[in-house]
Amino acid sequence: MGSPRILPPGAGLSAYRICQEALTNVLKHAGPDPQVTVLVQWLPTTLVLDVSDDGRGAAVESDGAGKGLLGMRERAAMFRGTLTAGPRPGGGFRVHAELPLPPSPTTVGSDRPDHPDEAP
């Protein structure tokens, strides 16, 4: 959702890896045939990532081998972002990350008129 734009160096890879790890956790922990929703939302100063499933989620015991949630939090923190993860009401699991972005060019000092039919 929103208008994608160029990200600061490394932020795009971090966003990709957060989504990748969240989807890997769905495969490992959600059980058979979960429904998964991935939302990427471009706001004026924030990139929002939300990965939700309707599987078993936190009800499944961890194998202790992974550092997935910790790694996702560290990736978000590198860009002064936040990451929350936990069970969803009614079942399933949700990973929600917010990465701050520089304002888009259209939100600060744009020479473009608000309406294309208007002269500057």
MARGUMAR-663239 format. One record per residue: x, y, z of N, C-alpha, C in turn; residue in one letter. Coordinates in steps of 0.05 Angstrom, whole numbers, padded with zeros to 5 digits, always signed. Layout:
REM residues N
XYZXYZXYZa ...
This chain:
REM residues 120
+00017-00023+00000+00000+00000+00000+00018+00025+00000m +00009+00046-00013+00024+00070-00014+00042+00071-00038g +00060+00091-00038+00078+00095-00061+00106+00087-00053s +00116+00065-00064+00144+00056-00058+00164+00077-00067p +00187+00078-00053+00208+00096-00061+00235+00084-00052r +00256+00098-00060+00283+00089-00053+00287+00090-00023i +00299+00069-00012+00304+00067+00017+00333+00074+00023l +00338+00082+00047+00366+00087+00055+00382+00061+00052p +00409+00063+00047+00425+00039+00044+00421+00019+00066p +00416-00006+00058+00412-00027+00077+00384-00031+00088g +00368-00011+00086+00340-00013+00097+00323-00032+00081a +00326-00032+00055+00311-00050+00038+00318-00079+00044g +00343-00085+00047+00352-00112+00054+00341-00120+00081l +00342-00102+00100+00332-00109+00127+00302-00114+00126s +00287-00098+00111+00258-00103+00109+00253-00130+00096a +00268-00137+00075+00265-00162+00061+00271-00185+00081y +00292-00183+00096+00300-00205+00115+00280-00208+00137r +00268-00186+00147+00248-00188+00167+00224-00203+00157i +00215-00197+00133+00193-00212+00121+00200-00241+00116c +00224-00245+00106+00233-00273+00101+00233-00289+00126q +00244-00278+00148+00245-00293+00174+00217-00298+00185e +00199-00278+00182+00172-00281+00192+00158-00304+00176a +00162-00305+00150+00150-00326+00134+00162-00353+00140l +00188-00354+00146+00201-00379+00154+00189-00389+00180t +00184-00371+00198+00171-00379+00224+00143-00389+00219n +00128-00379+00200+00102-00390+00193+00105-00419+00185v +00124-00424+00167+00129-00451+00157+00136-00470+00180l +00152-00461+00199+00162-00477+00221+00141-00482+00242k +00125-00462+00248+00108-00463+00272+00078-00462+00268h +00068-00453+00245+00039-00449+00243+00023-00474+00238a +00036-00496+00231+00021-00520+00226+00013-00522+00196g -00004-00542+00190-00012-00547+00162-00031-00526+00152p -00027-00517+00127-00045-00500+00113-00053-00474+00126d -00034-00459+00137-00042-00433+00149-00048-00412+00127p -00065-00394+00133-00069-00371+00116-00050-00349+00126q -00036-00336+00108-00016-00316+00115-00022-00290+00099v -00020-00268+00113-00023-00242+00100+00003-00226+00105t +00014-00215+00083+00037-00198+00085+00028-00170+00075v +00032-00150+00093+00025-00123+00086+00050-00106+00086l +00055-00092+00065+00076-00072+00063+00063-00045+00058v +00066-00027+00077+00053-00001+00075+00073+00022+00075q +00073+00038+00055+00091+00061+00053+00076+00085+00063w +00084+00096+00086+00073+00120+00097+00093+00143+00092l +00086+00168+00096+00104+00190+00090+00132+00187+00104p +00132+00177+00129+00158+00175+00143+00163+00148+00155t +00147+00128+00147+00150+00101+00158+00144+00080+00138t +00160+00058+00139+00153+00034+00124+00143+00014+00144l +00118+00005+00140+00105-00014+00158+00105-00042+00145v +00114-00062+00160+00113-00090+00151+00096-00105+00171l +00078-00121+00161+00061-00136+00178+00057-00164+00166d +00065-00184+00181+00061-00212+00172+00044-00226+00193v +00021-00235+00185+00002-00248+00203-00007-00275+00192s -00011-00294+00210-00021-00320+00202-00043-00329+00221d -00057-00350+00213-00079-00360+00230-00072-00388+00241d -00046-00394+00242-00037-00421+00250-00035-00424+00281g -00020-00444+00289-00016-00450+00317+00000-00429+00332r +00018-00416+00318+00033-00394+00329+00049-00401+00354g +00045-00385+00375+00060-00387+00400+00053-00413+00415a +00032-00427+00407+00025-00452+00421+00046-00474+00416a +00062-00471+00395+00082-00491+00388+00108-00484+00403v +00119-00504+00415+00144-00501+00429+00167-00496+00410e +00185-00478+00417+00208-00472+00400+00228-00494+00402s +00244-00498+00380+00265-00518+00381+00290-00507+00394d +00290-00480+00400+00312-00468+00413+00336-00463+00395g +00335-00472+00370+00359-00469+00353+00360-00442+00339a +00337-00429+00336+00337-00404+00321+00339-00379+00338g +00346-00358+00324+00347-00331+00337+00330-00312+00320k +00309-00323+00309+00292-00308+00289+00281-00282+00300g +00266-00283+00322+00254-00259+00332+00275-00238+00341l +00295-00248+00354+00317-00230+00363+00330-00217+00338l +00336-00233+00318+00348-00222+00294+00331-00201+00280g +00305-00206+00279+00286-00187+00267+00286-00161+00283m +00286-00163+00309+00286-00139+00326+00312-00123+00322r +00335-00138+00320+00360-00124+00315+00361-00110+00288e +00350-00123+00267+00349-00110+00241+00333-00085+00241r +00310-00085+00255+00293-00061+00257+00308-00040+00273a +00320-00047+00295+00334-00028+00312+00357-00015+00298a +00370-00028+00279+00393-00016+00264+00384+00009+00250m +00358+00011+00243+00347+00035+00229+00328+00051+00247f +00332+00048+00273+00316+00062+00293+00286+00055+00291r +00281+00030+00282+00254+00021+00280+00246+00003+00303g +00221-00007+00302+00211-00024+00323+00200-00050+00310t +00199-00071+00327+00187-00096+00318+00173-00108+00342l +00148-00115+00338+00133-00130+00358+00124-00156+00346t +00123-00177+00362+00114-00203+00353+00100-00217+00375a +00079-00232+00368+00065-00247+00388+00039-00258+00377g +00025-00273+00395+00000-00285+00387-00021-00265+00379p -00038-00272+00360-00060-00256+00352-00085-00264+00368r -00103-00245+00374-00128-00253+00387-00143-00272+00369p -00152-00294+00380-00167-00314+00364-00149-00334+00351g -00123-00333+00355-00104-00353+00343-00086-00341+00322g -00064-00355+00319-00044-00346+00299-00023-00329+00312g -00007-00317+00295+00016-00302+00304+00020-00278+00285f +00031-00256+00296+00035-00232+00280+00063-00220+00286r +00076-00212+00264+00101-00197+00266+00095-00170+00254v +00101-00149+00269+00095-00121+00260+00121-00104+00263h +00131-00094+00241+00155-00077+00242+00149-00050+00230a +00161-00030+00242+00160-00003+00231+00188+00009+00229e +00195+00016+00204+00222+00028+00199+00218+00057+00191l +00231+00076+00206+00228+00104+00198+00242+00109+00172p +00231+00127+00156+00242+00134+00130+00245+00164+00128l +00264+00173+00111+00264+00202+00106+00238+00210+00092p +00229+00234+00096+00204+00242+00083+00206+00240+00053p +00184+00233+00040+00185+00230+00011+00187+00258-00001s +00198+00261-00025+00201+00287-00037+00175+00302-00041p +00153+00288-00043+00127+00302-00047+00116+00313-00022t +00127+00305+00002+00116+00315+00027+00131+00339+00037t +00155+00345+00026+00171+00367+00036+00181+00383+00012v +00175+00409+00011+00186+00427-00008+00181+00420-00037g +00159+00407-00044+00154+00400-00071+00145+00424-00087s +00154+00426-00112+00145+00447-00130+00120+00440-00145d +00112+00415-00142+00088+00406-00156+00063+00416-00143r +00043+00425-00158+00018+00434-00146+00003+00409-00134p -00015+00415-00115-00031+00394-00104-00050+00381-00124d -00058+00397-00143-00076+00388-00164-00063+00392-00191h -00061+00372-00208-00047+00374-00233-00058+00396-00252p -00084+00403-00249-00096+00423-00266-00089+00452-00258d -00077+00455-00234-00071+00482-00224-00042+00490-00232e -00039+00515-00238-00012+00525-00244+00003+00529-00218a +00030+00526-00218+00045+00531-00194+00044+00559-00184p 
